[in-house]
Amino acid sequence: MKFNPIAFVINLAIPLAAGALGSILTLTSVKTWYPTLAKPSFNPPDWLFPPVWTSLFILMGFSAYLVWQKREQVAHFPRTIAVYFIQIVLNILWSFLFFYAHSIGAALFEIFALLIAIVINARVFYKIDKTAGLLFIPYFLWVCFATLLTYNIFSLNG
């Protein structure tokens, strides 16, 4: 398939914009509320989160681009895009619940929905383009780790 730079940039921009929105929701709390929470010993340093999330959003955008390239071959393309956007919205929702609303319990409950959405999204993308589906593995693994962190923060601060 011929490379389409405009579509590529748009597909990268969508998850990066979602990440930017999530960052906006966390800005105040990261400096004020979050440092006051008890965290598990394996909590990564704060500086690690932005580059990890940026990398994951880039992988997600590249994956979406690969699927977009095959859109003509996909009878259910609107459903495929809906699945993709549902998991993006769930990703933003976690930031809202945890950092903006300070509702660790709701964020813990919600992150399980996000994990399910990631698995469904990866599976749907994999059926269209194997690489696109496999690119979701790092995202899934990081959100598994985030789930463990959320659970431990909830337990320590419940």
N, C-alpha and C positions, 0 to 999 in steps of 0.2 A: 504494500500500500504506500501511496505517496504521502510524504510528511506534509501536514497542514500546520504551519506555525501559528496561525490565528487560533485554530481549535485547540492546539497544544497549550497555548498561553491561557485561554479561557478555562480549560480543564484543570490547569494548575492553580489558577486564580480562585476558583470556587472553594476548594478546601482551605487554601491559605486565607481567604476572606473569612471563612468560618472560624479558623484559628485566631484571626485577628479579633473577631467579635468575642470569642471566648476569653482572649487576653484582656479585652476591655472590661469584661465582667469580673476579672480577677484583680485588676490593678490595685484597687484600694485595699482589698483584703490581704493580698500577698504581703503588703507592708505593715498592716496593722493587726488584723485578726489572726491570720495563719501563723505568724511567729509565736503567738501565745498558746497554741495547741501543743499538747503532748504528742510526740511522734515516735514511731518504732525506730529501733537502732539502725534498721536498713533503709531508712528514708534517705533518698538521694539529696545531694546539695541542691539548693534552689536554682543555681545557675545552669543545671543540667536540663531542666524541663524545657526551656525555649528551643534549644537546638534539636532535642529529641522530637518534640512536637512538630517543629518546622520540617524536619526530615520525613516524618510520618505523613504529614499533609502533602508533601511533594510526591511521595510514593503513591498516595491515594489519587492525586491528580493525574499522575502518569498512568496509573491503572485505568482511570476513567477515560483517558484519551485513547488507550488501546481498545476499550469497549466501544467508544464513540466511532472509531475507525471502522468497526464492523457493524454499525447500526443498521445498515441496509439488509444485512443477513439475519437480523434478529426480529422475529415477528412480534415479540412482546417488549420492544425497546422502551415504550413509556413506563411499563412496570419495572423494568430494570433501572431506569433513572429514578423512579419513585423509591425503590429500595435503597439506592445510593443516598438520596437526599434524606430519607428517614434516619439513616445512621449518622449523617452529618448533623441533623437537628438534635438527635440524642446526645451527640458529642458536646454540642453547645449547651444543651440542657444540663449536663452534668456540671459544667463550669458555673452555670447560673445557680443551681441548687447548692453546690458545695461552697463556692467562694462568695457569691453575691447574696444568697439567702441564708448562708451559714447553716444549712440544714444537712448535716453530715449523714443522718439516717436516711433521708429522702435520696440523697446522692448515692448512697450505698445500694438502695433498692433500684434506682435508675440505672446504675452502671451494669447491672445484670441484663437489663433490657438492651443496653448498648452492646454488650458482648454478643447477645443473640443476634442483634442486627448486623454486627460485623461478620459473624459466621454466615448468615444468610447472604449478605452482600458478596462476600468472598466466593461463596458457592455459585451464586448467580453469575458473577463475573468469570469464574473459572470455566463455566460451561460455554461461555462465549469466547474467551481467550485465556488459556492456561496461565500465561505470565501475569495477566491482569488479576486473576484470582490469587496467585501466589504472592503478589506484592502486598496483599493484605495480612500476610503472616506476621511481619514485624509489628504492625498496628495491633493485631489481636494479642500478641504476646505482651506488648506494653500495657494494653488495657487490662490484661490479666494481672499484671504487676500493680497497676493503678487500683484495681479492685482489692487486692491484698492490702495495699496502703490505706485505702478508704476504710476497709473493715477494721484495720488496726487503729487508725485514728479515731474511728467511731468508738471502738472498745476502750481506748485510753481516755476519751473525753466524754463518754456517754453520761 
